[in-house]
């Protein structure tokens, strides 16, 4: 996969040189390029922002350097992918974007080329995104309902979530199957985990995990997932596919005061 990131703070992306993502870059699984937006600013001060039309607080990123940067990225990528028609899927981190999810990470992991436009200040002039949408797919993405100072932190999160799903990036591909939000868990949160020692400072790990009884361990984990999801993310539990709710699940849900039936599960009250 090729990934291009355009930012006024290229150093902000340096964590992508570390750990499994850094290794994936070294082994060629991930071809990641970080670009400084200011290279495409044309004035003496390399200005990339200006006051918002219509007034208001903050500054807006000017369209000209962005258009030049995205054109250069498209050109460079086409050369490296050796496909004259290739276009990147442009992702634009923004608190006004669509929520980034594990399902989206899976979809993006299936693409050959992603590009990220990191906005700062109040954001990027909207016409840049309109023009880019005439060249290829554009998706504004939000990490969550809070405001960051710019898109760089969101890019670190999205790139890590996507790259770890690429075949060969994780040592053990099984680890992405059963984790929180993974399709195989039905979108439930993962159960708590423990390691040795079995008793630490007077606290014992759950007995069942020492039993060596795989079916009992699986049943315990499923119950913990349901309880944890009911407590922390009742919205996820409500989205559970009724076909995936077993009789044992119904007993746990009933204990929590949840109703379950053919049409799905409903929270108490
Ligand atoms: N930029 C600023 N806030 C953001 C958020 N919540 N998600 C993604 N990008 C952002």
Boltz pocket constraint, residues with backbone or C-beta under 6 A from the ligand:
constraints:
  - pocket:
      binder: B
      contacts: [[A, 92], [A, 93], [A, 94], [A, 95], [A, 97], [A, 119], [A, 141], [A, 142], [A, 143], [A, 144], [A, 145], [A, 146], [A, 147], [A, 148], [A, 149], [A, 150], [A, 151], [A, 154]]
      max_distance: 6.0
